[in-house]
Amino acid sequence: MSETSATATDEQVTIYTAYEIDFMLGLRDTENGRITREQVGLRRAPEAAQEFVTAAVTSGLRARGKVERSDDGQWLLGEEGQVVATALTAADRWLGMALAEGEAMRMAFIIKANEAIIMLTQDELDSFVVTALPSSDEVPTSVSDIVLAFLEEGNERTVSLRRTDLDAPNDPVPLMFHAEPDGSWKLGHLPLDDDGILGVSDVTAEGIAEATRALWADGISQAPASV
């Protein structure tokens, strides 16, 4: 895949490894950035290997034209990297998405920082495609399109969504869609039952779109009839 610039307006993509994303998060230490690291599930290199990993990461980024070294020895991100790093370190809302079929799972994360929106889509085990989305209003459509396309490809597939907000980082709002063996679709939603299990309701394609919009826009997870 060719490398292209990801900005807030052109919806083009680029690829960063998990270590490269972690490096960008480390350039500006913020509480938002620490939550982003946790939400995406980034793991730092072991202490003994951090110097080697950092050298490899910066070398790779420099070779790709993503960073340069200032006269005083500081690493400076290029325009693309600044957009991505700003979103990662100033994020105020996160939407995690897991697409599962049997033992196979693919992850994606939508990260909002004020008006900037980026999506990290797992490309390989240790890398992500980074896509800029034009606006927050387009997130529900983008997500529901992914959900519908995935569920329509086969039965016994599950899509799990989790919205997290800066003002309640330890209280994520879950939502789940599942394609049953008979081809019907189910929605898993709040409230939890006495065993901590999501409630289950039937859902249509239109219901998926509306439930996704309610989750992203309002932080609501509930049965379609009351969404």
C-alpha positions in Angstrom: 0.0 0.0 0.0 1.3 3.4 -0.9 1.9 6.0 1.8 -0.5 9.0 1.6 -1.1 12.0 3.8 -4.0 11.7 6.3 -5.6 15.0 7.1 -8.9 16.0 8.6 -10.4 16.7 5.2 -9.3 14.2 2.5 -10.1 10.7 4.1 -6.7 9.3 2.9 -4.9 6.7 4.9 -1.4 5.8 6.1 0.0 2.9 8.2 1.7 3.2 11.5 2.9 0.3 13.7 1.8 0.0 17.3 5.3 1.1 18.4 5.2 4.2 16.2 1.8 5.2 17.6 3.2 4.6 21.1 6.2 6.8 20.3 3.9 9.7 19.1 1.9 9.4 22.3 5.1 9.6 24.3 6.1 12.9 22.7 3.4 14.7 24.7 2.5 13.2 28.0 -1.2 13.9 28.7 -4.0 12.1 30.6 -5.9 11.9 27.4 -3.0 10.2 25.8 -2.7 7.7 28.6 -6.4 6.8 28.1 -5.8 6.5 24.4 -3.0 4.1 25.0 -5.2 2.0 27.3 -8.2 2.1 25.0 -6.2 1.0 22.0 -4.4 -1.6 24.1 -0.9 -0.5 23.3 1.8 -2.2 25.3 5.2 -0.4 25.8 8.4 -2.3 25.0 10.1 -3.9 28.0 12.4 -1.5 29.9 15.5 -3.3 28.7 14.5 -3.0 25.1 13.0 0.5 25.1 16.2 2.2 23.9 16.5 -0.2 21.0 12.8 0.0 20.0 12.9 3.8 20.2 15.9 3.9 17.9 14.3 1.5 15.4 11.0 3.5 15.5 12.6 6.9 15.0 14.9 5.5 12.3 11.9 4.1 10.4 9.8 7.2 10.8 12.7 9.4 9.6 13.3 7.2 6.6 9.6 7.5 5.7 9.7 11.3 6.1 7.4 11.3 9.1 9.8 12.9 11.6 12.9 15.1 11.5 15.5 16.0 14.2 15.7 19.6 15.3 18.9 21.5 15.9 18.5 21.0 19.7 18.0 17.2 19.3 14.2 17.1 19.6 12.1 14.9 17.4 9.6 16.9 15.3 6.6 15.3 13.6 5.7 16.2 10.0 2.3 17.6 9.2 0.6 14.2 9.0 2.1 13.0 12.3 1.1 16.2 14.0 -2.6 15.7 13.1 -2.5 12.1 14.3 -0.5 12.8 17.5 -2.8 15.7 18.4 -5.9 13.5 18.1 -4.2 10.8 20.2 -3.0 13.1 23.0 -6.1 15.4 23.1 -8.8 12.8 22.6 -12.1 13.3 24.5 -14.1 10.3 23.1 -13.1 6.8 22.0 -15.2 4.2 20.2 -13.7 0.7 20.2 -15.0 -1.8 17.7 -14.2 -5.6 17.6 -15.3 -7.7 14.6 -15.3 -11.4 15.6 -15.9 -14.6 13.6 -15.0 -17.7 15.6 -11.4 -17.3 16.9 -10.6 -14.5 14.4 -11.0 -10.9 15.5 -10.2 -7.5 14.0 -10.1 -4.3 16.0 -10.7 -0.7 15.1 -10.8 2.5 17.1 -12.4 5.9 16.4 -10.8 8.7 18.4 -12.3 12.1 18.7 -10.4 15.2 19.8 -12.7 18.2 19.5 -13.5 18.4 15.8 -10.7 16.1 14.7 -11.7 12.4 14.1 -9.3 9.6 13.2 -9.9 5.9 12.9 -7.2 3.3 13.6 -8.0 0.0 11.9 -6.0 -3.1 12.7 -4.0 -4.0 9.6 -1.7 -6.7 10.9 -1.2 -7.8 14.5 1.1 -4.9 15.2 0.1 -2.1 12.8 -2.9 0.1 12.1 -4.3 1.9 9.0 -4.9 5.5 10.1 -7.9 7.2 8.4 -9.1 10.8 9.0 -12.9 11.1 9.1 -14.4 14.5 7.9 -16.6 15.1 11.0 -18.2 13.6 14.0 -21.6 13.5 12.3 -20.2 11.0 9.8 -19.0 8.5 12.4 -22.4 6.6 12.9 -22.8 6.1 9.1 -19.2 4.9 8.8 -19.5 2.5 11.7 -23.0 1.1 10.8 -21.8 0.5 7.2 -18.9 -1.6 8.6 -21.2 -3.5 11.0 -23.8 -4.2 8.2 -21.2 -5.3 5.7 -19.6 -7.7 8.3 -22.9 -9.2 9.5 -24.1 -9.7 5.9 -21.1 -11.7 5.0 -22.0 -14.7 7.2 -23.9 -15.9 10.3 -22.5 -16.4 13.8 -20.5 -13.1 13.6 -20.3 -10.6 16.4 -19.5 -6.9 16.4 -18.8 -5.3 19.8 -18.8 -1.6 20.3 -17.6 0.4 23.4 -17.8 4.1 23.7 -15.6 5.8 26.4 -15.6 9.5 27.3 -13.0 11.6 28.9 -15.3 12.5 31.9 -15.9 8.8 32.6 -12.9 6.8 31.4 -13.7 3.9 33.7 -17.4 3.6 32.7 -17.6 2.6 29.0 -20.9 2.2 27.3 -21.2 -1.2 25.5 -23.3 -2.3 22.5 -23.2 -5.6 20.6 -24.6 -6.9 17.3 -24.7 -10.6 16.5 -25.8 -12.6 13.4 -27.6 -15.7 14.6 -27.2 -19.2 13.0 -30.6 -18.8 11.4 -29.6 -15.4 9.8 -31.5 -13.2 12.2 -29.7 -10.3 13.9 -29.6 -9.5 17.6 -28.7 -6.4 19.5 -27.0 -6.6 22.9 -27.7 -3.5 25.0 -27.9 -2.0 28.5 -29.2 -2.5 31.2 -27.2 -5.5 32.4 -29.1 -8.3 34.1 -28.4 -9.7 37.5 -25.5 -11.8 36.0 -23.9 -8.8 34.3 -25.1 -9.9 30.9 -26.4 -7.4 28.2 -30.1 -7.4 27.4 -30.9 -8.9 24.0 -33.4 -7.6 21.4 -34.1 -8.3 17.7 -32.7 -5.7 15.4 -32.9 -4.7 11.7 -30.5 -2.9 9.4 -32.3 0.4 10.2 -32.1 -0.4 13.9 -28.4 -1.0 13.6 -27.9 2.4 12.1 -30.0 4.1 14.8 -28.4 2.2 17.7 -25.0 3.1 16.4 -25.9 6.8 16.1 -27.4 6.9 19.6 -24.2 5.2 21.0 -21.8 7.6 19.3 -23.8 10.8 19.6 -25.6 10.4 22.9 -23.8 7.6 24.8 -27.0 5.5 24.8 -27.2 1.7 24.7 -30.7 0.4 24.8 -33.4 -1.7 22.9 -34.3 -0.4 19.4 -37.9 0.5 20.4 -36.7 3.0 23.0 -33.6 4.3 21.1 
